[in-house]
């Protein structure tokens, strides 16, 4: 029986992941690190309500068989670039450092399609630098998931994103061949793929959206 850590369980993909792990008999404990409660009650859950910018202060509790890092914000929600960087880069990298220090052998993190540390676009550059710095920790099994636009039901109101998802739901079938990787992907598919990879050796370190979907379909 395994113990998993989830960062970002109050978010869309993290919430999907939490519910799937609660139903998975391979996991006996799910440690949640977040600033607010998920509101989910289950004997498997061990909830740590913490300041994620000070995650290093909670090293003693940061022990598990694997870490699922689903932390992420948007530029609309967090317009200040310094704060955005602290969330999308700082928290995952600090979590990877703790995982390395505490001997956690598997670390899964959600990034984004187009992540590139040399990009001239702030969002892509932030994700690329996060990937680079997470990999630099040298955790034996590190897997980076690079989805395109993530589909699913969010509690918060994101009108532009909601409108774009409607466009993508219609246009997905037009994206074929090399463009297929740009199709939107459901949060549940990302969660399925993360769980599969966590429990099976996988050849690739970076896993793009199309491959995430293929893994999820085989997992189901």
Secondary structure as UniProt FT lines:
FT   STRAND          2..7
FT   TURN            9..10
FT   HELIX           12..22
FT   TURN            25..26
FT   STRAND          27..34
FT   TURN            43..44
FT   STRAND          45..49
FT   HELIX           52..61
FT   STRAND          66..69
FT   TURN            75..77
FT   HELIX           81..85
FT   HELIX           86..91
FT   HELIX           92..101
FT   TURN            102..103
FT   STRAND          106..110
FT   TURN            113..114
FT   TURN            117..118
FT   HELIX           122..135
FT   TURN            136..137
FT   STRAND          141..146
FT   STRAND          150..151
FT   HELIX           159..171
FT   HELIX           172..174
FT   HELIX           177..182
FT   STRAND          185..186
FT   HELIX           187..199
FT   STRAND          206..208
FT   HELIX           209..219
//
